[in-house]
Amino acid sequence: MKKFLAMLMAVAMMLSLAACGGSSSSTESSSTEESTAVESTATEESEAAESEASEESEAAESEESESSDSDEVMVNLDYSSVDLTGYTIGYVTINSSAPWGGRVGTEFEAYAESCGATVNVLDANTDADLVTQYCQQMIDNGVDALVVFGGDPSAMSEIAAVAYEAGIPLFLCALDADSETAGYEYVTAMIGPDQYQMCAGIAAYVVEENGTDTDYDVYEINGVPFLQDYIDRTSGFETYMADYANYTLGNVVDAYSSRTDAKAFVENWITAGLGAGDIIMGYDDDLTMGAVQALEEAGLTGEVKVYSLTGQADAIQAVINGQMQLTVMNRADSIAAGTVTAIAEYFETGTTARFQRCELTFITAENAAEYLDQAEF
C-alpha cells in the first residue's frame, strides 16, 4: 500500500503538471544535405544557408507554439516581491462561513492587501444568483480584477464574457471552467487542484485498498450540488468507479455546508441498512466528519470505511484514530497565494497560465502523524 500511495501521489503531481512545459527538443535544425561537390557556386551556398535559416526559424516557431499551448503550470506561491499598490480587486465568494472555502477568501484578502491591493469582498451566503449579481456589481464598479470562489457554472460563463468586454481579468479559485461552455474562453486563469483528477485518484485508492472481488455499497456525501468544484469531484470519483462492477453507487445526498445535515443523512442510512463492509465517500472533510460522528455513535467505527478530502485537522486525527481511511490535503492558502501571484503576473505581462495547479497530499494512517500539525484549521 505504501508503494501504491507513493505512485498515486506521483501520478497526481504528473496530472497537475500535464502540459506544463514545452518541447525540450533543440531548436537547432540540422543543415540540409551538405554538398560534397568542391565546385559549389556562391549562389548554391547562399541558397543552402537560406534554407538552413528557414528550417531553424520554423523549428523555433514550432517550439514557441508548443510552449504557448502549454497552459497548465504549478502555482507560484511566492508573493513576497509582489506589488499590487493602487489596484482594487473584487472578491466574490459563494460562502465565507464554510471552513475550507472561507479560508481561501480570508487568506487571499490578507495576502493581496499585504501586497498593497485594496480588496472588496462580497459574500453570497450560498445563493448562486447573488454570486452573479455581486460579480456584475464589481464589474460596474470598475475593479481592476475580479476573483470568484464558487457560483453557478452557466452564470459564470456569462460573467466571464461581461468581464472580458469590460477589460477586467477574471480569476476563478478552485474551479475549472469547462472549455466547451461558451464564455469560459474569457476566463483569465483558474487556480487550484484538478478536482476531477483528485477524486479519480481517491477512487483508485479505494479500489486498490478494497479490491475487485468483494461487493460494496458506496454512499456519497456531496456538498453544494450546483457548484462546479463539487460537480467535478463527484464526476471524477464516479467515472472511475464505474469501471468496477463490484462497487454499487447511487446513494448520494447533498449536505451543502452543514456537518449536522451530513450526520443526519448518515444516521438515516444506518437506519435503512448501511453497515459493516460498506463505504462512505465524502467530498469535503467538514461534511465527512458528520459521518464519522454518526458511525461512532452507532458503533460502526472501523466497520464502514470512510474516504474524504480537504485535509483539515480533525479529519487527519480521524485517520490516525482509525475512523477514516484517507483524506487529501488541498491547501486553501496555496490557492490564495497562487491567485495573488497570477494576478500580479497578469498586470505585469498581460498574460498568465490558464490552469495553475496546487500540490495535493494523500494522507493515510501511514503518514497522517506527519501532517497533523500542518493542517490549516
C-alpha positions in Angstrom: 0.0 0.0 0.0 2.9 2.4 0.7 4.2 1.7 -2.8 0.7 2.4 -4.3 0.3 5.6 -2.3 3.7 6.9 -3.4 2.7 6.0 -7.0 -0.6 7.7 -6.6 0.9 10.9 -5.3 3.4 10.9 -8.2 0.6 10.5 -10.7 -1.3 13.3 -9.0 1.8 15.5 -9.5 2.1 14.5 -13.1 -1.5 15.2 -13.8 -1.1 18.6 -12.1 1.9 19.3 -14.3 0.3 17.9 -17.5 1.2 20.1 -20.4 3.4 22.1 -18.0 6.3 22.6 -20.3 7.1 23.0 -24.0 9.1 20.6 -26.1 12.6 20.1 -24.8 14.0 19.3 -28.2 16.7 21.6 -29.5 15.7 24.3 -31.9 18.9 23.7 -33.8 18.0 22.2 -37.1 20.5 20.0 -38.9 21.6 21.6 -42.0 20.4 20.4 -45.4 22.4 17.8 -47.1 25.9 19.1 -47.3 27.2 19.3 -50.7 30.3 17.3 -51.3 30.9 19.0 -54.5 34.0 21.1 -54.3 32.8 23.3 -57.2 29.6 24.6 -55.5 28.8 28.1 -56.6 28.2 31.1 -54.4 24.6 31.0 -55.3 24.2 27.4 -54.2 25.9 28.2 -50.9 23.6 31.2 -50.4 20.5 29.1 -51.1 21.7 26.4 -48.7 22.3 29.0 -46.0 18.8 30.5 -46.5 17.3 27.0 -46.4 19.0 26.2 -43.1 18.0 29.6 -41.6 14.4 28.9 -42.7 14.4 25.5 -41.1 15.8 26.8 -37.8 13.2 29.6 -37.8 10.4 27.1 -38.4 11.7 24.9 -35.6 11.9 27.9 -33.2 8.3 28.9 -34.2 7.2 25.3 -33.6 8.7 25.2 -30.2 7.3 28.6 -29.3 3.8 27.4 -30.4 4.2 24.2 -28.3 5.2 26.3 -25.3 2.3 28.7 -25.8 -0.1 25.7 -25.8 1.3 24.6 -22.5 -1.2 26.4 -20.4 -1.0 24.4 -17.2 1.6 25.0 -14.5 2.1 24.6 -10.8 1.1 27.6 -8.8 3.7 30.2 -7.8 3.4 30.5 -4.0 6.0 33.3 -3.6 4.2 36.6 -3.4 6.9 38.2 -1.3 8.0 40.5 -4.1 4.6 41.2 -5.5 3.4 44.9 -5.6 -0.3 45.5 -6.1 -0.3 49.0 -4.8 -3.0 51.0 -6.5 -5.1 48.1 -7.7 -8.6 47.3 -6.5 -9.6 43.7 -6.6 -13.1 42.4 -6.2 -13.6 39.1 -4.4 -17.0 37.3 -4.6 -17.5 34.1 -2.7 -20.4 31.6 -2.6 -20.0 31.2 1.2 -17.4 32.5 3.6 -18.6 30.5 6.5 -17.6 27.1 5.1 -14.3 26.2 6.7 -12.2 25.5 3.6 -13.9 28.0 1.2 -13.8 30.6 3.9 -10.1 30.0 4.4 -9.4 30.6 0.8 -11.1 34.0 1.0 -9.6 35.2 4.2 -6.1 34.2 3.1 -6.5 35.8 -0.3 -7.6 39.0 1.2 -4.7 39.1 3.7 -2.1 38.2 1.1 -3.4 40.7 -1.5 -3.6 43.5 1.0 -0.1 42.8 2.3 1.0 43.4 -1.3 -0.7 46.8 -1.4 -4.0 46.0 -3.1 -7.5 47.1 -2.0 -9.8 44.1 -1.7 -13.6 44.5 -1.8 -15.4 41.3 -0.6 -19.0 40.2 -1.1 -20.4 37.0 0.3 -23.4 35.4 -1.4 -24.2 33.0 1.5 -24.7 30.0 -0.8 -27.0 31.9 -3.1 -25.8 31.3 -6.7 -27.9 34.2 -8.0 -26.2 36.6 -5.6 -22.8 35.5 -6.9 -23.8 36.6 -10.3 -25.3 39.9 -9.1 -22.2 40.6 -7.0 -19.9 39.9 -9.9 -21.9 42.3 -12.0 -21.7 44.9 -9.2 -17.9 44.5 -9.1 -17.7 44.9 -12.8 -19.9 48.0 -12.8 -17.7 49.5 -10.0 -14.7 49.1 -12.3 -12.5 46.9 -10.2 -9.1 46.1 -11.7 -9.5 42.4 -11.3 -12.3 40.1 -10.3 -11.8 36.9 -8.3 -14.6 34.4 -7.7 -14.9 31.4 -5.5 -18.0 29.3 -6.4 -21.1 30.1 -8.4 -23.4 28.6 -11.0 -21.2 27.4 -13.9 -23.6 28.7 -16.6 -23.9 32.0 -15.0 -20.2 32.3 -14.5 -19.6 31.8 -18.2 -21.8 34.8 -18.9 -20.0 36.8 -16.3 -16.7 35.9 -17.9 -17.8 37.4 -21.2 -19.1 40.5 -19.5 -15.8 41.0 -17.5 -13.8 40.5 -20.7 -15.8 43.1 -22.6 -15.2 45.5 -19.7 -11.4 44.8 -19.8 -11.4 43.2 -16.3 -9.4 39.9 -15.9 -11.4 37.1 -14.2 -9.7 34.6 -11.9 -11.6 31.6 -10.6 -10.5 29.9 -7.3 -10.8 26.1 -7.0 -12.9 26.0 -10.1 -12.1 24.5 -13.5 -14.1 26.1 -16.3 -15.5 23.9 -18.9 -13.7 25.0 -22.1 -16.6 23.8 -24.2 -19.0 26.1 -22.5 -19.5 29.4 -24.4 -18.0 32.3 -22.4 -15.4 30.4 -20.5 -12.7 31.2 -23.0 -12.8 34.6 -21.5 -11.6 33.4 -18.0 -8.1 34.7 -17.4 -6.9 31.9 -15.0 -8.2 29.1 -12.8 -6.2 28.5 -9.7 -6.5 25.3 -7.6 -6.2 21.5 -8.0 -7.7 19.5 -10.7 -10.8 18.5 -8.8 -11.8 15.7 -11.2 -8.4 14.0 -11.2 -8.1 14.4 -7.4 -11.3 12.4 -6.8 -10.4 9.9 -9.5 -7.2 9.4 -7.5 -9.2 8.8 -4.4 -11.3 6.2 -6.3 -8.2 4.5 -7.4 -7.1 4.3 -3.8 -10.5 2.8 -2.8 -10.2 0.1 -5.4 -6.6 -0.7 -4.5 -7.4 -1.0 -0.8 -10.6 -3.0 -1.2 -10.1 -5.0 -4.3 -12.3 -6.1 -7.1 -13.8 -9.4 -5.7 -16.0 -8.4 -2.8 -19.2 -6.4 -3.4 -19.5 -3.0 -1.8 -22.3 -0.4 -1.4 -20.8 3.1 -1.7 -22.6 6.1 -0.1 -21.6 9.6 -1.2 -21.9 12.8 0.8 -21.9 15.8 -1.6 -21.7 19.5 -0.8 -23.3 22.2 -2.8 -24.6 20.4 -5.9 -24.6 23.3 -8.4 -21.0 24.4 -7.7 -18.5 23.3 -10.3 -16.0 22.1 -7.8 -18.4 19.6 -6.4 -19.6 18.6 -9.8 -16.1 17.8 -10.9 -15.3 15.9 -7.7 -18.3 13.6 -7.9 -17.7 13.1 -11.7 -14.1 12.2 -11.1 -14.9 9.6 -8.4 -18.0 8.1 -10.1 -16.5 7.9 -13.5 -13.5 5.9 -12.2 -15.6 3.7 -10.0 -18.0 2.9 -12.9 -15.4 0.5 -14.3 -15.7 -1.8 -11.3 -18.9 -3.7 -11.1 -18.4 -4.8 -7.5 -18.9 -1.3 -6.3 -22.5 -0.1 -6.3 -23.1 3.6 -6.3 -26.3 5.5 -6.2 -26.8 6.6 -2.6 -26.0 10.3 -2.9 -27.0 13.2 -0.6 -26.3 17.0 -0.8 -25.3 18.3 2.6 -24.4 21.7 1.3 -22.2 23.2 4.1 -23.7 21.5 7.1 -21.9 18.9 9.1 -25.1 18.5 11.1 -27.1 17.6 8.0 -24.4 15.2 6.8 -24.5 13.4 10.2 -28.3 13.2 9.9 -28.1 11.7 6.4 -25.7 9.0 7.6 -28.0 8.2 10.6 -30.8 7.7 8.1 -28.6 5.5 6.0 -27.7 3.4 9.1 -31.4 3.0 9.9 -32.0 1.9 6.3 -29.3 -0.7 6.3 -25.8 0.9 6.0 -23.4 -1.3 7.9 -20.2 -3.3 8.2 -18.5 -3.6 4.8 -20.0 -0.5 3.3 -18.0 2.6 2.1 -18.6 6.3 2.5 -17.1 8.9 0.2 -17.3 12.5 1.4 -16.5 15.4 -0.9 -15.4 17.7 2.0 -13.8 16.8 5.3 -16.2 19.0 7.3 -19.2 17.1 6.0 -17.4 13.8 6.3 -16.7 14.4 10.0 -20.5 14.4 10.4 -20.5 10.9 9.0 -17.6 9.9 11.4 -19.7 11.1 14.3 -22.7 9.1 13.2 -20.7 5.9 12.7 -19.1 6.3 16.1 -22.4 6.7 17.9 -23.8 3.6 16.0 -20.8 1.5 17.0 -19.7 1.2 13.3 -16.3 2.9 13.5 -13.8 0.8 11.6 -16.7 -1.3 10.2 -17.6 1.2 7.5 -14.6 2.6 5.5 -14.6 6.4 5.1 -12.7 8.5 2.5 -12.7 12.2 2.1 -10.7 15.3 1.1 -9.6 18.7 2.3 -7.0 17.7 5.0 -8.4 19.6 8.0 -7.1 18.8 11.4 -10.0 16.8 12.8 -10.1 14.6 9.7 -6.3 13.9 9.9 -6.8 13.0 13.5 -9.7 10.7 12.5 -7.3 8.9 10.1 -4.9 8.5 13.0 -7.7 7.2 15.2 -8.8 4.6 12.6 -12.1 6.4 11.9 -11.2 7.3 8.4 -9.1 5.7 5.8 -8.0 8.7 3.7 -8.1 12.4 3.4 -6.4 14.5 0.7 -4.8 17.8 1.8 -5.9 20.5 -0.6 -4.5 23.7 0.9 -6.5 26.8 0.8 -3.5 29.1 1.4 -1.9 27.7 -1.7 -4.9 28.7 -3.8 -4.9 32.1 -2.2 -1.2 32.7 -2.7 -1.3 31.4 -6.2 -4.2 33.7 -7.1 -2.2 36.7 -5.9 0.8 35.8 -7.9 -1.3 35.1 -11.0 -2.9 38.5 -10.8 0.4 40.2 -10.4 1.8 38.3 -13.4 -1.1 39.3 -15.5 -0.8 43.0 -14.5 2.9 42.9 -15.3 2.9 40.9 -18.5 -0.6 40.9 -19.8 -0.9 37.1 -19.5 -0.7 34.2 -17.1 -1.2 30.5 -17.4 -4.8 29.4 -17.7 -4.6 26.5 -15.3 -2.5 26.9 -12.2 -2.4 23.7 -10.1 -1.8 23.2 -6.4 0.0 20.3 -4.8 -2.1 17.6 -3.3 -1.1 15.2 -0.4 -2.8 11.9 0.1 -3.0 11.3 3.9 -3.5 7.8 5.3 -2.7 6.0 8.5 0.9 5.5 7.2 1.7 9.3 7.1 -1.1 11.1 9.0 1.1 11.9 12.0 3.5 13.8 9.8 0.8 16.2 8.6 -1.4 16.7 11.7 0.5 19.9 12.6 0.4 21.2 9.0 -3.4 21.3 8.8 -4.8 24.9 8.2 -7.8 24.5 10.5 
